[in-house]
Amino acid sequence: MRLGFYGRISTTYGNDIDVPAVSAGLSIAELRRELARRSGYEDILDPIYRAAVNNVIVTEDHHVREGDRVDFLSPLSGG
């Protein structure tokens, strides 16, 4: 799964990473918890960072599928 981080959150996670071991079918909330667990940084749990799947802003209960692109956006990240 390909993940992107934009704005302030990119200083913690980088801009673009590939996370092959993340299971498809996770909700955005579950994906956030998994990222926090793996990285040791809990800032991703803050709902101020919106999630977009395939360029569409989604809610925390949205489930990702294999091949999805997930981006986490800081407020006022531009665009």
PyMOL Python script that loads the backbone (N, CA, C, O; Angstrom):
from pymol import cmd

cmd.read_pdbstr("""\
ATOM      1  N   MET A   1       0.852  -1.164   0.000  1.00  0.00           N
ATOM      2  CA  MET A   1       0.000   0.000   0.000  1.00  0.00           C
ATOM      3  C   MET A   1       0.902   1.232   0.000  1.00  0.00           C
ATOM      4  O   MET A   1       1.899   1.279   0.721  1.00  0.00           O
ATOM      5  N   ARG A   2       0.556   2.203  -0.793  1.00  0.00           N
ATOM      6  CA  ARG A   2       1.326   3.431  -0.898  1.00  0.00           C
ATOM      7  C   ARG A   2       0.686   4.497  -0.028  1.00  0.00           C
ATOM      8  O   ARG A   2      -0.520   4.735  -0.108  1.00  0.00           O
ATOM      9  N   LEU A   3       1.507   5.147   0.813  1.00  0.00           N
ATOM     10  CA  LEU A   3       1.027   6.188   1.703  1.00  0.00           C
ATOM     11  C   LEU A   3       1.764   7.482   1.417  1.00  0.00           C
ATOM     12  O   LEU A   3       2.971   7.481   1.173  1.00  0.00           O
ATOM     13  N   GLY A   4       1.033   8.583   1.449  1.00  0.00           N
ATOM     14  CA  GLY A   4       1.626   9.906   1.277  1.00  0.00           C
ATOM     15  C   GLY A   4       1.311  10.762   2.487  1.00  0.00           C
ATOM     16  O   GLY A   4       0.258  10.621   3.108  1.00  0.00           O
ATOM     17  N   PHE A   5       2.231  11.648   2.813  1.00  0.00           N
ATOM     18  CA  PHE A   5       2.069  12.549   3.956  1.00  0.00           C
ATOM     19  C   PHE A   5       2.395  13.956   3.480  1.00  0.00           C
ATOM     20  O   PHE A   5       3.436  14.188   2.863  1.00  0.00           O
ATOM     21  N   TYR A   6       1.490  14.901   3.773  1.00  0.00           N
ATOM     22  CA  TYR A   6       1.630  16.258   3.262  1.00  0.00           C
ATOM     23  C   TYR A   6       1.515  17.265   4.390  1.00  0.00           C
ATOM     24  O   TYR A   6       0.743  17.084   5.331  1.00  0.00           O
ATOM     25  N   GLY A   7       2.295  18.327   4.279  1.00  0.00           N
ATOM     26  CA  GLY A   7       2.293  19.365   5.295  1.00  0.00           C
ATOM     27  C   GLY A   7       3.132  18.946   6.485  1.00  0.00           C
ATOM     28  O   GLY A   7       4.093  18.191   6.340  1.00  0.00           O
ATOM     29  N   ARG A   8       2.771  19.434   7.654  1.00  0.00           N
ATOM     30  CA  ARG A   8       3.544  19.219   8.880  1.00  0.00           C
ATOM     31  C   ARG A   8       3.763  17.746   9.202  1.00  0.00           C
ATOM     32  O   ARG A   8       4.820  17.391   9.722  1.00  0.00           O
ATOM     33  N   ILE A   9       2.803  16.883   8.911  1.00  0.00           N
ATOM     34  CA  ILE A   9       2.928  15.449   9.228  1.00  0.00           C
ATOM     35  C   ILE A   9       4.059  14.792   8.426  1.00  0.00           C
ATOM     36  O   ILE A   9       4.571  13.747   8.826  1.00  0.00           O
ATOM     37  N   SER A  10       4.449  15.391   7.307  1.00  0.00           N
ATOM     38  CA  SER A  10       5.524  14.798   6.499  1.00  0.00           C
ATOM     39  C   SER A  10       6.884  14.899   7.184  1.00  0.00           C
ATOM     40  O   SER A  10       7.796  14.150   6.836  1.00  0.00           O
ATOM     41  N   THR A  11       7.042  15.802   8.144  1.00  0.00           N
ATOM     42  CA  THR A  11       8.316  15.882   8.856  1.00  0.00           C
ATOM     43  C   THR A  11       8.542  14.652   9.728  1.00  0.00           C
ATOM     44  O   THR A  11       9.686  14.312  10.031  1.00  0.00           O
ATOM     45  N   THR A  12       7.478  13.988  10.129  1.00  0.00           N
ATOM     46  CA  THR A  12       7.585  12.773  10.936  1.00  0.00           C
ATOM     47  C   THR A  12       7.730  11.537  10.060  1.00  0.00           C
ATOM     48  O   THR A  12       8.577  10.686  10.329  1.00  0.00           O
ATOM     49  N   TYR A  13       6.922  11.429   9.026  1.00  0.00           N
ATOM     50  CA  TYR A  13       6.835  10.193   8.252  1.00  0.00           C
ATOM     51  C   TYR A  13       7.510  10.244   6.888  1.00  0.00           C
ATOM     52  O   TYR A  13       7.657   9.208   6.239  1.00  0.00           O
ATOM     53  N   GLY A  14       7.921  11.418   6.443  1.00  0.00           N
ATOM     54  CA  GLY A  14       8.432  11.549   5.087  1.00  0.00           C
ATOM     55  C   GLY A  14       7.291  11.885   4.151  1.00  0.00           C
ATOM     56  O   GLY A  14       6.151  12.040   4.589  1.00  0.00           O
ATOM     57  N   ASN A  15       7.586  11.997   2.875  1.00  0.00           N
ATOM     58  CA  ASN A  15       6.540  12.380   1.928  1.00  0.00           C
ATOM     59  C   ASN A  15       5.766  11.202   1.364  1.00  0.00           C
ATOM     60  O   ASN A  15       4.549  11.278   1.196  1.00  0.00           O
ATOM     61  N   ASP A  16       6.452  10.130   1.075  1.00  0.00           N
ATOM     62  CA  ASP A  16       5.824   9.037   0.347  1.00  0.00           C
ATOM     63  C   ASP A  16       6.495   7.738   0.773  1.00  0.00           C
ATOM     64  O   ASP A  16       7.714   7.606   0.665  1.00  0.00           O
ATOM     65  N   ILE A  17       5.710   6.779   1.256  1.00  0.00           N
ATOM     66  CA  ILE A  17       6.295   5.503   1.661  1.00  0.00           C
ATOM     67  C   ILE A  17       5.447   4.355   1.143  1.00  0.00           C
ATOM     68  O   ILE A  17       4.254   4.505   0.879  1.00  0.00           O
ATOM     69  N   ASP A  18       6.081   3.225   1.007  1.00  0.00           N
ATOM     70  CA  ASP A  18       5.393   2.005   0.617  1.00  0.00           C
ATOM     71  C   ASP A  18       5.358   1.105   1.841  1.00  0.00           C
ATOM     72  O   ASP A  18       6.397   0.828   2.441  1.00  0.00           O
ATOM     73  N   VAL A  19       4.167   0.645   2.217  1.00  0.00           N
ATOM     74  CA  VAL A  19       4.011  -0.207   3.387  1.00  0.00           C
ATOM     75  C   VAL A  19       3.381  -1.516   2.920  1.00  0.00           C
ATOM     76  O   VAL A  19       2.160  -1.669   2.967  1.00  0.00           O
ATOM     77  N   PRO A  20       4.213  -2.466   2.467  1.00  0.00           N
ATOM     78  CA  PRO A  20       3.679  -3.690   1.864  1.00  0.00           C
ATOM     79  C   PRO A  20       2.969  -4.609   2.846  1.00  0.00           C
ATOM     80  O   PRO A  20       2.115  -5.392   2.431  1.00  0.00           O
ATOM     81  N   ALA A  21       3.291  -4.543   4.123  1.00  0.00           N
ATOM     82  CA  ALA A  21       2.719  -5.495   5.073  1.00  0.00           C
ATOM     83  C   ALA A  21       1.416  -5.023   5.700  1.00  0.00           C
ATOM     84  O   ALA A  21       0.861  -5.715   6.555  1.00  0.00           O
ATOM     85  N   VAL A  22       0.917  -3.865   5.296  1.00  0.00           N
ATOM     86  CA  VAL A  22      -0.361  -3.393   5.828  1.00  0.00           C
ATOM     87  C   VAL A  22      -1.480  -4.091   5.078  1.00  0.00           C
ATOM     88  O   VAL A  22      -1.511  -4.081   3.847  1.00  0.00           O
ATOM     89  N   SER A  23      -2.381  -4.686   5.805  1.00  0.00           N
ATOM     90  CA  SER A  23      -3.466  -5.449   5.186  1.00  0.00           C
ATOM     91  C   SER A  23      -4.533  -4.549   4.599  1.00  0.00           C
ATOM     92  O   SER A  23      -4.948  -3.571   5.221  1.00  0.00           O
ATOM     93  N   ALA A  24      -4.967  -4.881   3.412  1.00  0.00           N
ATOM     94  CA  ALA A  24      -6.145  -4.236   2.858  1.00  0.00           C
ATOM     95  C   ALA A  24      -7.326  -4.640   3.719  1.00  0.00           C
ATOM     96  O   ALA A  24      -7.326  -5.713   4.322  1.00  0.00           O
ATOM     97  N   GLY A  25      -8.311  -3.799   3.774  1.00  0.00           N
ATOM     98  CA  GLY A  25      -9.485  -4.084   4.587  1.00  0.00           C
ATOM     99  C   GLY A  25      -9.489  -3.340   5.904  1.00  0.00           C
ATOM    100  O   GLY A  25     -10.506  -3.322   6.597  1.00  0.00           O
ATOM    101  N   LEU A  26      -8.362  -2.721   6.267  1.00  0.00           N
ATOM    102  CA  LEU A  26      -8.319  -1.922   7.481  1.00  0.00           C
ATOM    103  C   LEU A  26      -9.117  -0.644   7.277  1.00  0.00           C
ATOM    104  O   LEU A  26      -9.159  -0.097   6.175  1.00  0.00           O
ATOM    105  N   SER A  27      -9.743  -0.177   8.338  1.00  0.00           N
ATOM    106  CA  SER A  27     -10.364   1.146   8.271  1.00  0.00           C
ATOM    107  C   SER A  27      -9.252   2.188   8.409  1.00  0.00           C
ATOM    108  O   SER A  27      -8.134   1.860   8.807  1.00  0.00           O
ATOM    109  N   ILE A  28      -9.556   3.413   8.088  1.00  0.00           N
ATOM    110  CA  ILE A  28      -8.580   4.493   8.264  1.00  0.00           C
ATOM    111  C   ILE A  28      -8.160   4.579   9.725  1.00  0.00           C
ATOM    112  O   ILE A  28      -6.976   4.754  10.013  1.00  0.00           O
ATOM    113  N   ALA A  29      -9.104   4.461  10.650  1.00  0.00           N
ATOM    114  CA  ALA A  29      -8.768   4.500  12.079  1.00  0.00           C
ATOM    115  C   ALA A  29      -7.810   3.368  12.452  1.00  0.00           C
ATOM    116  O   ALA A  29      -6.865   3.583  13.212  1.00  0.00           O
ATOM    117  N   GLU A  30      -8.044   2.177  11.930  1.00  0.00           N
ATOM    118  CA  GLU A  30      -7.149   1.037  12.204  1.00  0.00           C
ATOM    119  C   GLU A  30      -5.778   1.252  11.561  1.00  0.00           C
ATOM    120  O   GLU A  30      -4.750   0.904  12.143  1.00  0.00           O
ATOM    121  N   LEU A  31      -5.770   1.821  10.368  1.00  0.00           N
ATOM    122  CA  LEU A  31      -4.518   2.112   9.690  1.00  0.00           C
ATOM    123  C   LEU A  31      -3.701   3.120  10.492  1.00  0.00           C
ATOM    124  O   LEU A  31      -2.486   2.968  10.620  1.00  0.00           O
ATOM    125  N   ARG A  32      -4.352   4.143  11.031  1.00  0.00           N
ATOM    126  CA  ARG A  32      -3.664   5.122  11.870  1.00  0.00           C
ATOM    127  C   ARG A  32      -3.023   4.441  13.080  1.00  0.00           C
ATOM    128  O   ARG A  32      -1.862   4.696  13.397  1.00  0.00           O
ATOM    129  N   ARG A  33      -3.778   3.582  13.746  1.00  0.00           N
ATOM    130  CA  ARG A  33      -3.241   2.896  14.931  1.00  0.00           C
ATOM    131  C   ARG A  33      -2.052   2.014  14.556  1.00  0.00           C
ATOM    132  O   ARG A  33      -1.070   1.952  15.296  1.00  0.00           O
ATOM    133  N   GLU A  34      -2.134   1.339  13.424  1.00  0.00           N
ATOM    134  CA  GLU A  34      -1.039   0.491  12.977  1.00  0.00           C
ATOM    135  C   GLU A  34       0.205   1.328  12.664  1.00  0.00           C
ATOM    136  O   GLU A  34       1.317   0.932  13.013  1.00  0.00           O
ATOM    137  N   LEU A  35       0.031   2.472  12.016  1.00  0.00           N
ATOM    138  CA  LEU A  35       1.157   3.349  11.724  1.00  0.00           C
ATOM    139  C   LEU A  35       1.794   3.873  13.010  1.00  0.00           C
ATOM    140  O   LEU A  35       3.019   3.934  13.118  1.00  0.00           O
ATOM    141  N   ALA A  36       0.973   4.248  13.975  1.00  0.00           N
ATOM    142  CA  ALA A  36       1.490   4.732  15.262  1.00  0.00           C
ATOM    143  C   ALA A  36       2.263   3.631  15.972  1.00  0.00           C
ATOM    144  O   ALA A  36       3.321   3.884  16.548  1.00  0.00           O
ATOM    145  N   ARG A  37       1.744   2.422  15.932  1.00  0.00           N
ATOM    146  CA  ARG A  37       2.410   1.289  16.587  1.00  0.00           C
ATOM    147  C   ARG A  37       3.765   1.015  15.946  1.00  0.00           C
ATOM    148  O   ARG A  37       4.763   0.823  16.641  1.00  0.00           O
ATOM    149  N   ARG A  38       3.790   0.999  14.629  1.00  0.00           N
ATOM    150  CA  ARG A  38       5.033   0.682  13.916  1.00  0.00           C
ATOM    151  C   ARG A  38       6.094   1.769  14.055  1.00  0.00           C
ATOM    152  O   ARG A  38       7.284   1.473  14.170  1.00  0.00           O
ATOM    153  N   SER A  39       5.664   3.011  14.046  1.00  0.00           N
ATOM    154  CA  SER A  39       6.624   4.118  14.031  1.00  0.00           C
ATOM    155  C   SER A  39       6.990   4.617  15.423  1.00  0.00           C
ATOM    156  O   SER A  39       8.067   5.179  15.625  1.00  0.00           O
ATOM    157  N   GLY A  40       6.093   4.412  16.380  1.00  0.00           N
ATOM    158  CA  GLY A  40       6.313   4.971  17.711  1.00  0.00           C
ATOM    159  C   GLY A  40       5.873   6.422  17.825  1.00  0.00           C
ATOM    160  O   GLY A  40       5.999   7.021  18.893  1.00  0.00           O
ATOM    161  N   TYR A  41       5.356   6.998  16.739  1.00  0.00           N
ATOM    162  CA  TYR A  41       4.874   8.377  16.745  1.00  0.00           C
ATOM    163  C   TYR A  41       3.346   8.367  16.752  1.00  0.00           C
ATOM    164  O   TYR A  41       2.713   7.826  15.846  1.00  0.00           O
ATOM    165  N   GLU A  42       2.771   8.967  17.780  1.00  0.00           N
ATOM    166  CA  GLU A  42       1.312   8.944  17.903  1.00  0.00           C
ATOM    167  C   GLU A  42       0.627  10.145  17.263  1.00  0.00           C
ATOM    168  O   GLU A  42      -0.599  10.245  17.311  1.00  0.00           O
ATOM    169  N   ASP A  43       1.384  11.050  16.668  1.00  0.00           N
ATOM    170  CA  ASP A  43       0.766  12.225  16.063  1.00  0.00           C
ATOM    171  C   ASP A  43      -0.206  11.864  14.945  1.00  0.00           C
ATOM    172  O   ASP A  43      -1.145  12.617  14.686  1.00  0.00           O
ATOM    173  N   ILE A  44      -0.007  10.743  14.287  1.00  0.00           N
ATOM    174  CA  ILE A  44      -0.908  10.317  13.212  1.00  0.00           C
ATOM    175  C   ILE A  44      -2.318  10.026  13.734  1.00  0.00           C
ATOM    176  O   ILE A  44      -3.272  10.009  12.957  1.00  0.00           O
ATOM    177  N   LEU A  45      -2.454   9.798  15.040  1.00  0.00           N
ATOM    178  CA  LEU A  45      -3.763   9.517  15.630  1.00  0.00           C
ATOM    179  C   LEU A  45      -4.632  10.772  15.754  1.00  0.00           C
ATOM    180  O   LEU A  45      -5.844  10.667  15.945  1.00  0.00           O
ATOM    181  N   ASP A  46      -4.036  11.935  15.650  1.00  0.00           N
ATOM    182  CA  ASP A  46      -4.773  13.193  15.777  1.00  0.00           C
ATOM    183  C   ASP A  46      -5.687  13.372  14.556  1.00  0.00           C
ATOM    184  O   ASP A  46      -5.205  13.383  13.423  1.00  0.00           O
ATOM    185  N   PRO A  47      -6.992  13.511  14.777  1.00  0.00           N
ATOM    186  CA  PRO A  47      -7.926  13.635  13.643  1.00  0.00           C
ATOM    187  C   PRO A  47      -7.771  14.934  12.855  1.00  0.00           C
ATOM    188  O   PRO A  47      -8.425  15.119  11.829  1.00  0.00           O
ATOM    189  N   ILE A  48      -6.908  15.835  13.330  1.00  0.00           N
ATOM    190  CA  ILE A  48      -6.652  17.048  12.553  1.00  0.00           C
ATOM    191  C   ILE A  48      -6.023  16.701  11.207  1.00  0.00           C
ATOM    192  O   ILE A  48      -6.151  17.455  10.242  1.00  0.00           O
ATOM    193  N   TYR A  49      -5.342  15.553  11.147  1.00  0.00           N
ATOM    194  CA  TYR A  49      -4.763  15.073   9.890  1.00  0.00           C
ATOM    195  C   TYR A  49      -5.823  14.282   9.142  1.00  0.00           C
ATOM    196  O   TYR A  49      -6.158  13.160   9.522  1.00  0.00           O
ATOM    197  N   ARG A  50      -6.342  14.868   8.085  1.00  0.00           N
ATOM    198  CA  ARG A  50      -7.396  14.216   7.302  1.00  0.00           C
ATOM    199  C   ARG A  50      -6.796  13.136   6.421  1.00  0.00           C
ATOM    200  O   ARG A  50      -5.629  13.203   6.036  1.00  0.00           O
ATOM    201  N   ALA A  51      -7.609  12.144   6.109  1.00  0.00           N
ATOM    202  CA  ALA A  51      -7.173  11.057   5.233  1.00  0.00           C
ATOM    203  C   ALA A  51      -7.919  11.155   3.903  1.00  0.00           C
ATOM    204  O   ALA A  51      -9.111  11.459   3.851  1.00  0.00           O
ATOM    205  N   ALA A  52      -7.182  10.888   2.841  1.00  0.00           N
ATOM    206  CA  ALA A  52      -7.769  10.813   1.503  1.00  0.00           C
ATOM    207  C   ALA A  52      -7.371   9.471   0.895  1.00  0.00           C
ATOM    208  O   ALA A  52      -6.218   9.053   0.991  1.00  0.00           O
ATOM    209  N   VAL A  53      -8.326   8.812   0.278  1.00  0.00           N
ATOM    210  CA  VAL A  53      -8.067   7.555  -0.414  1.00  0.00           C
ATOM    211  C   VAL A  53      -8.341   7.792  -1.895  1.00  0.00           C
ATOM    212  O   VAL A  53      -9.443   8.171  -2.291  1.00  0.00           O
ATOM    213  N   ASN A  54      -7.310   7.557  -2.698  1.00  0.00           N
ATOM    214  CA  ASN A  54      -7.421   7.779  -4.141  1.00  0.00           C
ATOM    215  C   ASN A  54      -7.949   9.180  -4.452  1.00  0.00           C
ATOM    216  O   ASN A  54      -8.825   9.356  -5.298  1.00  0.00           O
ATOM    217  N   ASN A  55      -7.394  10.177  -3.745  1.00  0.00           N
ATOM    218  CA  ASN A  55      -7.685  11.605  -3.941  1.00  0.00           C
ATOM    219  C   ASN A  55      -9.067  12.053  -3.482  1.00  0.00           C
ATOM    220  O   ASN A  55      -9.535  13.111  -3.900  1.00  0.00           O
ATOM    221  N   VAL A  56      -9.727  11.274  -2.635  1.00  0.00           N
ATOM    222  CA  VAL A  56     -11.033  11.651  -2.093  1.00  0.00           C
ATOM    223  C   VAL A  56     -10.941  11.607  -0.572  1.00  0.00           C
ATOM    224  O   VAL A  56     -10.557  10.588   0.002  1.00  0.00           O
ATOM    225  N   ILE A  57     -11.298  12.726   0.088  1.00  0.00           N
ATOM    226  CA  ILE A  57     -11.310  12.768   1.551  1.00  0.00           C
ATOM    227  C   ILE A  57     -12.326  11.746   2.051  1.00  0.00           C
ATOM    228  O   ILE A  57     -13.451  11.682   1.555  1.00  0.00           O
ATOM    229  N   VAL A  58     -11.916  10.940   3.047  1.00  0.00           N
ATOM    230  CA  VAL A  58     -12.783   9.876   3.561  1.00  0.00           C
ATOM    231  C   VAL A  58     -12.913   9.992   5.078  1.00  0.00           C
ATOM    232  O   VAL A  58     -12.162  10.721   5.727  1.00  0.00           O
ATOM    233  N   THR A  59     -13.876   9.263   5.623  1.00  0.00           N
ATOM    234  CA  THR A  59     -14.091   9.228   7.067  1.00  0.00           C
ATOM    235  C   THR A  59     -13.239   8.126   7.691  1.00  0.00           C
ATOM    236  O   THR A  59     -12.656   7.299   6.991  1.00  0.00           O
ATOM    237  N   GLU A  60     -13.182   8.134   9.002  1.00  0.00           N
ATOM    238  CA  GLU A  60     -12.362   7.180   9.743  1.00  0.00           C
ATOM    239  C   GLU A  60     -12.824   5.733   9.573  1.00  0.00           C
ATOM    240  O   GLU A  60     -12.033   4.810   9.769  1.00  0.00           O
ATOM    241  N   ASP A  61     -14.081   5.521   9.214  1.00  0.00           N
ATOM    242  CA  ASP A  61     -14.582   4.147   9.065  1.00  0.00           C
ATOM    243  C   ASP A  61     -14.443   3.616   7.636  1.00  0.00           C
ATOM    244  O   ASP A  61     -14.852   2.490   7.352  1.00  0.00           O
ATOM    245  N   HIS A  62     -13.872   4.414   6.744  1.00  0.00           N
ATOM    246  CA  HIS A  62     -13.632   3.958   5.366  1.00  0.00           C
ATOM    247  C   HIS A  62     -12.589   2.845   5.368  1.00  0.00           C
ATOM    248  O   HIS A  62     -11.557   2.961   6.029  1.00  0.00           O
ATOM    249  N   HIS A  63     -12.853   1.777   4.639  1.00  0.00           N
ATOM    250  CA  HIS A  63     -11.915   0.646   4.559  1.00  0.00           C
ATOM    251  C   HIS A  63     -11.099   0.733   3.269  1.00  0.00           C
ATOM    252  O   HIS A  63     -11.639   0.940   2.183  1.00  0.00           O
ATOM    253  N   VAL A  64      -9.788   0.568   3.420  1.00  0.00           N
ATOM    254  CA  VAL A  64      -8.904   0.625   2.260  1.00  0.00           C
ATOM    255  C   VAL A  64      -8.844  -0.736   1.586  1.00  0.00           C
ATOM    256  O   VAL A  64      -9.005  -1.779   2.219  1.00  0.00           O
ATOM    257  N   ARG A  65      -8.607  -0.691   0.283  1.00  0.00           N
ATOM    258  CA  ARG A  65      -8.497  -1.916  -0.506  1.00  0.00           C
ATOM    259  C   ARG A  65      -7.107  -2.017  -1.104  1.00  0.00           C
ATOM    260  O   ARG A  65      -6.375  -1.031  -1.183  1.00  0.00           O
ATOM    261  N   GLU A  66      -6.758  -3.206  -1.518  1.00  0.00           N
ATOM    262  CA  GLU A  66      -5.472  -3.417  -2.169  1.00  0.00           C
ATOM    263  C   GLU A  66      -5.360  -2.490  -3.374  1.00  0.00           C
ATOM    264  O   GLU A  66      -6.292  -2.374  -4.169  1.00  0.00           O
ATOM    265  N   GLY A  67      -4.222  -1.840  -3.498  1.00  0.00           N
ATOM    266  CA  GLY A  67      -3.997  -0.924  -4.601  1.00  0.00           C
ATOM    267  C   GLY A  67      -4.405   0.514  -4.329  1.00  0.00           C
ATOM    268  O   GLY A  67      -4.127   1.397  -5.140  1.00  0.00           O
ATOM    269  N   ASP A  68      -5.064   0.765  -3.191  1.00  0.00           N
ATOM    270  CA  ASP A  68      -5.449   2.130  -2.853  1.00  0.00           C
ATOM    271  C   ASP A  68      -4.225   2.973  -2.528  1.00  0.00           C
ATOM    272  O   ASP A  68      -3.204   2.467  -2.061  1.00  0.00           O
ATOM    273  N   ARG A  69      -4.347   4.236  -2.778  1.00  0.00           N
ATOM    274  CA  ARG A  69      -3.356   5.234  -2.368  1.00  0.00           C
ATOM    275  C   ARG A  69      -3.989   6.004  -1.206  1.00  0.00           C
ATOM    276  O   ARG A  69      -5.078   6.560  -1.350  1.00  0.00           O
ATOM    277  N   VAL A  70      -3.309   6.039  -0.057  1.00  0.00           N
ATOM    278  CA  VAL A  70      -3.817   6.741   1.125  1.00  0.00           C
ATOM    279  C   VAL A  70      -2.889   7.917   1.411  1.00  0.00           C
ATOM    280  O   VAL A  70      -1.676   7.744   1.523  1.00  0.00           O
ATOM    281  N   ASP A  71      -3.460   9.104   1.528  1.00  0.00           N
ATOM    282  CA  ASP A  71      -2.690  10.295   1.857  1.00  0.00           C
ATOM    283  C   ASP A  71      -3.227  10.886   3.157  1.00  0.00           C
ATOM    284  O   ASP A  71      -4.434  10.911   3.399  1.00  0.00           O
ATOM    285  N   PHE A  72      -2.304  11.359   3.981  1.00  0.00           N
ATOM    286  CA  PHE A  72      -2.660  12.052   5.206  1.00  0.00           C
ATOM    287  C   PHE A  72      -2.254  13.503   5.034  1.00  0.00           C
ATOM    288  O   PHE A  72      -1.109  13.805   4.696  1.00  0.00           O
ATOM    289  N   LEU A  73      -3.209  14.403   5.272  1.00  0.00           N
ATOM    290  CA  LEU A  73      -3.039  15.809   4.972  1.00  0.00           C
ATOM    291  C   LEU A  73      -3.101  16.655   6.240  1.00  0.00           C
ATOM    292  O   LEU A  73      -4.042  16.550   7.027  1.00  0.00           O
ATOM    293  N   SER A  74      -2.092  17.487   6.422  1.00  0.00           N
ATOM    294  CA  SER A  74      -2.119  18.459   7.510  1.00  0.00           C
ATOM    295  C   SER A  74      -3.064  19.592   7.122  1.00  0.00           C
ATOM    296  O   SER A  74      -3.277  19.849   5.937  1.00  0.00           O
ATOM    297  N   PRO A  75      -3.625  20.263   8.115  1.00  0.00           N
ATOM    298  CA  PRO A  75      -4.438  21.431   7.768  1.00  0.00           C
ATOM    299  C   PRO A  75      -3.601  22.438   6.987  1.00  0.00           C
ATOM    300  O   PRO A  75      -2.425  22.643   7.288  1.00  0.00           O
ATOM    301  N   LEU A  76      -4.200  23.055   6.000  1.00  0.00           N
ATOM    302  CA  LEU A  76      -3.536  24.061   5.183  1.00  0.00           C
ATOM    303  C   LEU A  76      -2.272  23.534   4.532  1.00  0.00           C
ATOM    304  O   LEU A  76      -1.255  24.225   4.474  1.00  0.00           O
ATOM    305  N   SER A  77      -2.344  22.297   4.040  1.00  0.00           N
ATOM    306  CA  SER A  77      -1.167  21.711   3.396  1.00  0.00           C
ATOM    307  C   SER A  77      -1.000  22.197   1.958  1.00  0.00           C
ATOM    308  O   SER A  77      -0.033  21.841   1.286  1.00  0.00           O
ATOM    309  N   GLY A  78      -1.930  22.999   1.499  1.00  0.00           N
ATOM    310  CA  GLY A  78      -1.825  23.534   0.142  1.00  0.00           C
ATOM    311  C   GLY A  78      -2.522  22.652  -0.876  1.00  0.00           C
ATOM    312  O   GLY A  78      -3.122  21.635  -0.529  1.00  0.00           O
ATOM    313  N   GLY A  79      -2.439  23.039  -2.094  1.00  0.00           N
ATOM    314  CA  GLY A  79      -3.038  22.221  -3.132  1.00  0.00           C
ATOM    315  C   GLY A  79      -3.758  23.000  -4.170  1.00  0.00           C
ATOM    316  O   GLY A  79      -4.309  22.419  -5.105  1.00  0.00           O
TER     317      GLY A  79
END
""", "prot")
cmd.dss("prot")
cmd.show_as("cartoon", "prot")
cmd.util.cbc("prot")
cmd.orient("prot")
